[in-house]
Amino acid sequence: MSLGAWGDESWERNRGGPVEITEMLLRMPKPITRGLIVNMPARGMSFHARLFQARMWRETAMAIKYDRPTMTGTGRRWHLEIGHHTYADSLRRARVNLYLAHRLNRKTAVTSADRGVEK
């Protein structure tokens, strides 16, 4: 596994059969997901982290559509060939993270109102 993500293990073509592949799958850790982020800590993501994720995915979508580099310098070719991202999926992930940020913000506003705190 690389970078603590689940599901990006390398698959060798000549593995030896279905038994060995099944044993390898059983040794893998169970996926823990919260939204679109895999193996996130149980405490979740903050409002600002969700906004950052939305910005990152929108930049990826724009890099694919208009062939301009992202803030990290990766361009269209990298996202299509190495990252295996698509324009539609990147835009969907940006919208999901934006929705989750709004949802977190509403939840914070409701709990603040319950405590009598003005926002």
N, CA and C atoms as an extended XYZ file, in Angstrom:
357
Properties=species:S:1:pos:R:3:atomname:S:1:resname:S:1:resid:I:1 pbc="F F F"
N         0.841       -1.190        0.000 N   MET     1
C         0.000        0.000        0.000 CA  MET     1
C         0.876        1.241        0.000 C   MET     1
N         0.431        2.252       -0.696 N   SER     2
C         1.180        3.495       -0.699 CA  SER     2
C         0.323        4.624       -0.158 C   SER     2
N         0.932        5.490        0.604 N   LEU     3
C         0.283        6.676        1.151 CA  LEU     3
C        -0.943        6.361        2.002 C   LEU     3
N        -1.016        5.180        2.559 N   GLY     4
C        -2.106        4.828        3.450 CA  GLY     4
C        -3.451        4.676        2.775 C   GLY     4
N        -3.484        4.619        1.467 N   ALA     5
C        -4.759        4.462        0.764 CA  ALA     5
C        -5.003        2.987        0.506 C   ALA     5
N        -6.242        2.597        0.534 N   TRP     6
C        -6.596        1.205        0.306 CA  TRP     6
C        -7.056        1.030       -1.118 C   TRP     6
N        -6.577        0.009       -1.756 N   GLY     7
C        -7.041       -0.285       -3.096 CA  GLY     7
C        -6.056        0.054       -4.187 C   GLY     7
N        -4.873        0.571       -3.824 N   ASP     8
C        -3.913        0.902       -4.868 CA  ASP     8
C        -2.739       -0.073       -4.883 C   ASP     8
N        -2.956       -1.277       -4.379 N   GLU     9
C        -1.912       -2.284       -4.380 CA  GLU     9
C        -1.631       -2.726       -5.812 C   GLU     9
N        -0.409       -3.122       -6.046 N   SER    10
C        -0.080       -3.578       -7.395 CA  SER    10
C        -0.560       -5.015       -7.572 C   SER    10
N        -1.106       -5.292       -8.730 N   TRP    11
C        -1.606       -6.628       -9.049 CA  TRP    11
C        -0.696       -7.247      -10.086 C   TRP    11
N        -0.039       -8.304       -9.690 N   GLU    12
C         0.824       -8.991      -10.632 CA  GLU    12
C        -0.027       -9.877      -11.538 C   GLU    12
N         0.344       -9.940      -12.800 N   ARG    13
C        -0.447      -10.702      -13.784 CA  ARG    13
C        -0.397      -12.213      -13.496 C   ARG    13
N         0.773      -12.730      -13.170 N   ASN    14
C         0.920      -14.177      -12.946 CA  ASN    14
C         0.926      -14.453      -11.447 C   ASN    14
N        -0.218      -14.388      -10.840 N   ARG    15
C        -0.341      -14.536       -9.400 CA  ARG    15
C        -0.400      -15.981       -8.958 C   ARG    15
N        -0.837      -16.856       -9.810 N   GLY    16
C        -0.871      -18.257       -9.424 CA  GLY    16
C        -2.269      -18.815       -9.292 C   GLY    16
N        -3.274      -18.009       -9.336 N   GLY    17
C        -4.624      -18.554       -9.306 CA  GLY    17
C        -5.540      -17.814       -8.354 C   GLY    17
N        -6.805      -18.211       -8.362 N   PRO    18
C        -7.804      -17.528       -7.550 CA  PRO    18
C        -7.594      -17.691       -6.047 C   PRO    18
N        -6.993      -18.796       -5.622 N   VAL    19
C        -6.784      -19.016       -4.184 CA  VAL    19
C        -5.810      -17.988       -3.626 C   VAL    19
N        -4.703      -17.773       -4.318 N   GLU    20
C        -3.717      -16.795       -3.848 CA  GLU    20
C        -4.281      -15.377       -3.878 C   GLU    20
N        -5.076      -15.055       -4.910 N   ILE    21
C        -5.687      -13.725       -4.989 CA  ILE    21
C        -6.677      -13.532       -3.852 C   ILE    21
N        -7.475      -14.561       -3.542 N   THR    22
C        -8.435      -14.479       -2.438 CA  THR    22
C        -7.719      -14.299       -1.120 C   THR    22
N        -6.626      -15.031       -0.901 N   GLU    23
C        -5.864      -14.879        0.340 CA  GLU    23
C        -5.286      -13.475        0.457 C   GLU    23
N        -4.818      -12.925       -0.656 N   MET    24
C        -4.293      -11.563       -0.625 CA  MET    24
C        -5.400      -10.565       -0.288 C   MET    24
N        -6.591      -10.746       -0.859 N   LEU    25
C        -7.711       -9.860       -0.563 CA  LEU    25
C        -8.125       -9.960        0.901 C   LEU    25
N        -8.083      -11.149        1.469 N   LEU    26
C        -8.451      -11.305        2.878 CA  LEU    26
C        -7.425      -10.670        3.820 C   LEU    26
N        -6.163      -10.557        3.383 N   ARG    27
C        -5.130       -9.921        4.203 CA  ARG    27
C        -5.212       -8.395        4.172 C   ARG    27
N        -5.917       -7.841        3.181 N   MET    28
C        -6.019       -6.382        3.066 CA  MET    28
C        -6.871       -5.820        4.203 C   MET    28
N        -6.551       -4.594        4.649 N   PRO    29
C        -7.384       -3.980        5.691 CA  PRO    29
C        -8.758       -3.622        5.136 C   PRO    29
N        -9.740       -3.596        6.030 N   LYS    30
C       -11.085       -3.231        5.604 CA  LYS    30
C       -11.110       -1.756        5.241 C   LYS    30
N       -11.822       -1.404        4.171 N   PRO    31
C       -11.884        0.018        3.796 CA  PRO    31
C       -12.756        0.801        4.767 C   PRO    31
N       -12.258        1.960        5.183 N   ILE    32
C       -13.018        2.862        6.042 CA  ILE    32
C       -13.258        4.110        5.221 C   ILE    32
N       -14.501        4.441        4.965 N   THR    33
C       -14.761        5.608        4.140 CA  THR    33
C       -15.660        6.588        4.857 C   THR    33
N       -15.439        7.845        4.565 N   ARG    34
C       -16.307        8.928        5.009 CA  ARG    34
C       -16.392        9.865        3.822 C   ARG    34
N       -17.499        9.842        3.121 N   GLY    35
C       -17.592       10.648        1.912 CA  GLY    35
C       -16.792        9.999        0.804 C   GLY    35
N       -15.925       10.750        0.187 N   LEU    36
C       -15.108       10.219       -0.901 CA  LEU    36
C       -13.676        9.963       -0.470 C   LEU    36
N       -13.384       10.130        0.817 N   ILE    37
C       -12.026        9.973        1.307 CA  ILE    37
C       -11.901        8.600        1.957 C   ILE    37
N       -10.911        7.836        1.541 N   VAL    38
C       -10.731        6.486        2.063 CA  VAL    38
C        -9.760        6.510        3.236 C   VAL    38
N       -10.042        5.672        4.240 N   ASN    39
C        -9.214        5.522        5.446 CA  ASN    39
C        -9.022        6.847        6.183 C   ASN    39
N       -10.093        7.598        6.303 N   MET    40
C       -10.039        8.849        7.068 CA  MET    40
C       -10.105        8.562        8.551 C   MET    40
N        -9.547        9.430        9.369 N   PRO    41
C        -9.714        9.277       10.816 CA  PRO    41
C       -11.192        9.359       11.193 C   PRO    41
N       -11.554        8.762       12.318 N   ALA    42
C       -12.964        8.673       12.717 CA  ALA    42
C       -13.583       10.043       12.993 C   ALA    42
N       -12.776       11.033       13.325 N   ARG    43
C       -13.335       12.332       13.690 CA  ARG    43
C       -13.871       13.107       12.493 C   ARG    43
N       -13.565       12.690       11.290 N   GLY    44
C       -14.101       13.345       10.110 CA  GLY    44
C       -13.277       14.533        9.664 C   GLY    44
N       -13.848       15.272        8.730 N   MET    45
C       -13.157       16.421        8.172 CA  MET    45
C       -13.874       17.691        8.581 C   MET    45
N       -13.123       18.752        8.682 N   SER    46
C       -13.699       20.041        9.040 CA  SER    46
C       -14.323       20.705        7.816 C   SER    46
N       -15.043       21.778        8.064 N   PHE    47
C       -15.650       22.588        7.021 CA  PHE    47
C       -14.583       23.077        6.045 C   PHE    47
N       -13.475       23.579        6.580 N   HIS    48
C       -12.405       24.122        5.738 CA  HIS    48
C       -11.705       23.029        4.930 C   HIS    48
N       -11.566       21.843        5.515 N   ALA    49
C       -10.947       20.736        4.790 CA  ALA    49
C       -11.822       20.307        3.612 C   ALA    49
N       -13.144       20.311        3.811 N   ARG    50
C       -14.052       19.969        2.724 CA  ARG    50
C       -13.982       21.002        1.600 C   ARG    50
N       -13.894       22.287        1.974 N   LEU    51
C       -13.768       23.331        0.957 CA  LEU    51
C       -12.463       23.169        0.180 C   LEU    51
N       -11.395       22.810        0.893 N   PHE    52
C       -10.111       22.587        0.228 CA  PHE    52
C       -10.212       21.422       -0.750 C   PHE    52
N       -10.868       20.318       -0.326 N   GLN    53
C       -11.045       19.171       -1.210 CA  GLN    53
C       -11.854       19.558       -2.449 C   GLN    53
N       -12.899       20.367       -2.249 N   ALA    54
C       -13.716       20.811       -3.381 CA  ALA    54
C       -12.877       21.627       -4.357 C   ALA    54
N       -12.042       22.505       -3.820 N   ARG    55
C       -11.173       23.319       -4.686 CA  ARG    55
C       -10.200       22.440       -5.459 C   ARG    55
N        -9.626       21.455       -4.775 N   MET    56
C        -8.659       20.580       -5.419 CA  MET    56
C        -9.299       19.800       -6.570 C   MET    56
N       -10.507       19.247       -6.331 N   TRP    57
C       -11.172       18.477       -7.378 CA  TRP    57
C       -11.640       19.362       -8.513 C   TRP    57
N       -12.037       20.600       -8.215 N   ARG    58
C       -12.431       21.518       -9.288 CA  ARG    58
C       -11.223       21.871      -10.146 C   ARG    58
N       -10.076       22.093       -9.503 N   GLU    59
C        -8.847       22.358      -10.262 CA  GLU    59
C        -8.495       21.181      -11.161 C   GLU    59
N        -8.691       19.968      -10.650 N   THR    60
C        -8.425       18.774      -11.459 CA  THR    60
C        -9.344       18.751      -12.677 C   THR    60
N       -10.629       19.039      -12.466 N   ALA    61
C       -11.574       19.058      -13.580 CA  ALA    61
C       -11.186       20.116      -14.608 C   ALA    61
N       -10.788       21.294      -14.156 N   MET    62
C       -10.403       22.362      -15.079 CA  MET    62
C        -9.101       22.021      -15.803 C   MET    62
N        -8.201       21.308      -15.113 N   ALA    63
C        -6.949       20.886      -15.760 CA  ALA    63
C        -7.253       19.912      -16.893 C   ALA    63
N        -8.229       19.043      -16.676 N   ILE    64
C        -8.585       18.073      -17.713 CA  ILE    64
C        -9.291       18.763      -18.876 C   ILE    64
N       -10.232       19.644      -18.574 N   LYS    65
C       -11.025       20.262      -19.632 CA  LYS    65
C       -10.235       21.289      -20.439 C   LYS    65
N        -9.493       22.159      -19.751 N   TYR    66
C        -8.825       23.273      -20.434 CA  TYR    66
C        -7.313       23.112      -20.577 C   TYR    66
N        -6.776       21.973      -20.149 N   ASP    67
C        -5.348       21.674      -20.260 CA  ASP    67
C        -4.482       22.761      -19.624 C   ASP    67
N        -4.826       23.123      -18.390 N   ARG    68
C        -3.999       24.064      -17.648 CA  ARG    68
C        -3.561       23.390      -16.354 C   ARG    68
N        -2.364       23.674      -15.859 N   PRO    69
C        -1.867       22.963      -14.679 CA  PRO    69
C        -2.610       23.364      -13.401 C   PRO    69
N        -2.619       22.447      -12.445 N   THR    70
C        -3.203       22.720      -11.135 CA  THR    70
C        -2.176       23.448      -10.281 C   THR    70
N        -2.527       23.731       -9.027 N   MET    71
C        -1.594       24.439       -8.145 CA  MET    71
C        -0.360       23.591       -7.835 C   MET    71
N        -0.465       22.264       -8.006 N   THR    72
C         0.687       21.395       -7.773 CA  THR    72
C         1.523       21.194       -9.032 C   THR    72
N         1.035       21.714      -10.173 N   GLY    73
C         1.794       21.627      -11.410 CA  GLY    73
C         1.436       20.454      -12.296 C   GLY    73
N         0.474       19.639      -11.881 N   THR    74
C         0.081       18.511      -12.719 CA  THR    74
C        -0.902       18.983      -13.779 C   THR    74
N        -0.756       18.463      -14.961 N   GLY    75
C        -1.594       18.885      -16.076 CA  GLY    75
C        -2.564       17.810      -16.519 C   GLY    75
N        -3.153       18.038      -17.674 N   ARG    76
C        -4.185       17.159      -18.212 CA  ARG    76
C        -3.679       15.729      -18.411 C   ARG    76
N        -2.521       15.612      -19.025 N   ARG    77
C        -1.983       14.283      -19.327 CA  ARG    77
C        -1.778       13.455      -18.060 C   ARG    77
N        -1.245       14.083      -16.992 N   TRP    78
C        -1.015       13.364      -15.747 CA  TRP    78
C        -2.330       12.857      -15.174 C   TRP    78
N        -3.337       13.722      -15.131 N   HIS    79
C        -4.619       13.335      -14.537 CA  HIS    79
C        -5.321       12.238      -15.341 C   HIS    79
N        -5.196       12.263      -16.644 N   LEU    80
C        -5.861       11.256      -17.465 CA  LEU    80
C        -5.103        9.931      -17.474 C   LEU    80
N        -3.780        9.983      -17.628 N   GLU    81
C        -3.014        8.750      -17.801 CA  GLU    81
C        -2.549        8.127      -16.492 C   GLU    81
N        -2.146        8.922      -15.546 N   ILE    82
C        -1.616        8.378      -14.289 CA  ILE    82
C        -2.675        8.366      -13.197 C   ILE    82
N        -3.367        9.488      -13.026 N   GLY    83
C        -4.387        9.566      -11.988 CA  GLY    83
C        -5.683        8.867      -12.342 C   GLY    83
N        -5.894        8.601      -13.637 N   HIS    84
C        -7.123        7.979      -14.133 CA  HIS    84
C        -8.361        8.750      -13.689 C   HIS    84
N        -8.256       10.076      -13.669 N   HIS    85
C        -9.400       10.922      -13.340 CA  HIS    85
C       -10.130       11.277      -14.624 C   HIS    85
N       -11.410       11.532      -14.507 N   THR    86
C       -12.174       12.032      -15.642 CA  THR    86
C       -12.742       13.387      -15.261 C   THR    86
N       -13.117       14.155      -16.252 N   TYR    87
C       -13.692       15.476      -15.999 CA  TYR    87
C       -14.975       15.353      -15.187 C   TYR    87
N       -15.864       14.462      -15.598 N   ALA    88
C       -17.152       14.317      -14.920 CA  ALA    88
C       -16.986       13.854      -13.473 C   ALA    88
N       -16.099       12.887      -13.248 N   ASP    89
C       -15.897       12.388      -11.885 CA  ASP    89
C       -15.260       13.450      -10.995 C   ASP    89
N       -14.299       14.195      -11.520 N   SER    90
C       -13.660       15.251      -10.728 CA  SER    90
C       -14.661       16.334      -10.358 C   SER    90
N       -15.509       16.700      -11.303 N   LEU    91
C       -16.531       17.703      -11.024 CA  LEU    91
C       -17.543       17.186      -10.004 C   LEU    91
N       -17.911       15.921      -10.106 N   ARG    92
C       -18.827       15.318       -9.139 CA  ARG    92
C       -18.229       15.315       -7.743 C   ARG    92
N       -16.949       14.958       -7.625 N   ARG    93
C       -16.291       14.951       -6.322 CA  ARG    93
C       -16.211       16.362       -5.736 C   ARG    93
N       -15.979       17.347       -6.584 N   ALA    94
C       -15.953       18.735       -6.104 CA  ALA    94
C       -17.324       19.137       -5.569 C   ALA    94
N       -18.376       18.781       -6.290 N   ARG    95
C       -19.733       19.125       -5.852 CA  ARG    95
C       -20.107       18.402       -4.563 C   ARG    95
N       -19.712       17.141       -4.430 N   VAL    96
C       -20.003       16.386       -3.205 CA  VAL    96
C       -19.301       17.031       -2.022 C   VAL    96
N       -18.041       17.397       -2.172 N   ASN    97
C       -17.318       18.026       -1.067 CA  ASN    97
C       -17.900       19.390       -0.726 C   ASN    97
N       -18.343       20.130       -1.715 N   LEU    98
C       -18.985       21.414       -1.462 CA  LEU    98
C       -20.294       21.218       -0.701 C   LEU    98
N       -21.068       20.224       -1.109 N   TYR    99
C       -22.316       19.920       -0.404 CA  TYR    99
C       -22.025       19.535        1.044 C   TYR    99
N       -21.022       18.683        1.254 N   LEU   100
C       -20.693       18.259        2.620 CA  LEU   100
C       -20.189       19.427        3.470 C   LEU   100
N       -19.484       20.374        2.850 N   ALA   101
C       -19.038       21.565        3.584 CA  ALA   101
C       -20.244       22.392        4.019 C   ALA   101
N       -21.211       22.576        3.116 N   HIS   102
C       -22.428       23.310        3.478 CA  HIS   102
C       -23.190       22.585        4.584 C   HIS   102
N       -23.231       21.274        4.484 N   ARG   103
C       -23.927       20.484        5.508 CA  ARG   103
C       -23.248       20.628        6.873 C   ARG   103
N       -21.916       20.583        6.886 N   LEU   104
C       -21.180       20.782        8.142 CA  LEU   104
C       -21.428       22.172        8.702 C   LEU   104
N       -21.486       23.167        7.828 N   ASN   105
C       -21.718       24.544        8.263 CA  ASN   105
C       -23.115       24.689        8.876 C   ASN   105
N       -24.121       24.051        8.262 N   ARG   106
C       -25.478       24.090        8.816 CA  ARG   106
C       -25.533       23.400       10.167 C   ARG   106
N       -24.830       22.269       10.286 N   LYS   107
C       -24.814       21.521       11.545 CA  LYS   107
C       -24.185       22.368       12.648 C   LYS   107
N       -23.112       23.083       12.326 N   THR   108
C       -22.456       23.950       13.295 CA  THR   108
C       -23.379       25.092       13.702 C   THR   108
N       -24.119       25.648       12.742 N   ALA   109
C       -25.033       26.746       13.042 CA  ALA   109
C       -26.167       26.284       13.950 C   ALA   109
N       -26.680       25.080       13.733 N   VAL   110
C       -27.765       24.550       14.556 CA  VAL   110
C       -27.287       24.281       15.972 C   VAL   110
N       -26.110       23.679       16.143 N   THR   111
C       -25.607       23.408       17.493 CA  THR   111
C       -25.270       24.692       18.224 C   THR   111
N       -24.806       25.718       17.512 N   SER   112
C       -24.528       27.001       18.146 CA  SER   112
C       -25.827       27.652       18.591 C   SER   112
N       -26.889       27.540       17.796 N   ALA   113
C       -28.181       28.114       18.161 CA  ALA   113
C       -28.779       27.389       19.350 C   ALA   113
N       -28.552       26.081       19.434 N   ASP   114
C       -29.063       25.307       20.581 CA  ASP   114
C       -28.405       25.743       21.873 C   ASP   114
N       -27.153       26.144       21.794 N   ARG   115
C       -26.441       26.612       22.987 CA  ARG   115
C       -26.690       28.067       23.285 C   ARG   115
N       -27.396       28.753       22.406 N   GLY   116
C       -27.671       30.159       22.619 CA  GLY   116
C       -26.544       31.073       22.178 C   GLY   116
N       -25.668       30.560       21.347 N   VAL   117
C       -24.545       31.350       20.864 CA  VAL   117
C       -24.908       31.944       19.520 C   VAL   117
N       -24.700       33.225       19.371 N   GLU   118
C       -24.946       33.893       18.084 CA  GLU   118
C       -23.771       33.617       17.171 C   GLU   118
N       -24.066       33.361       15.926 N   LYS   119
C       -22.975       33.109       14.976 CA  LYS   119
C       -22.633       34.349       14.214 C   LYS   119
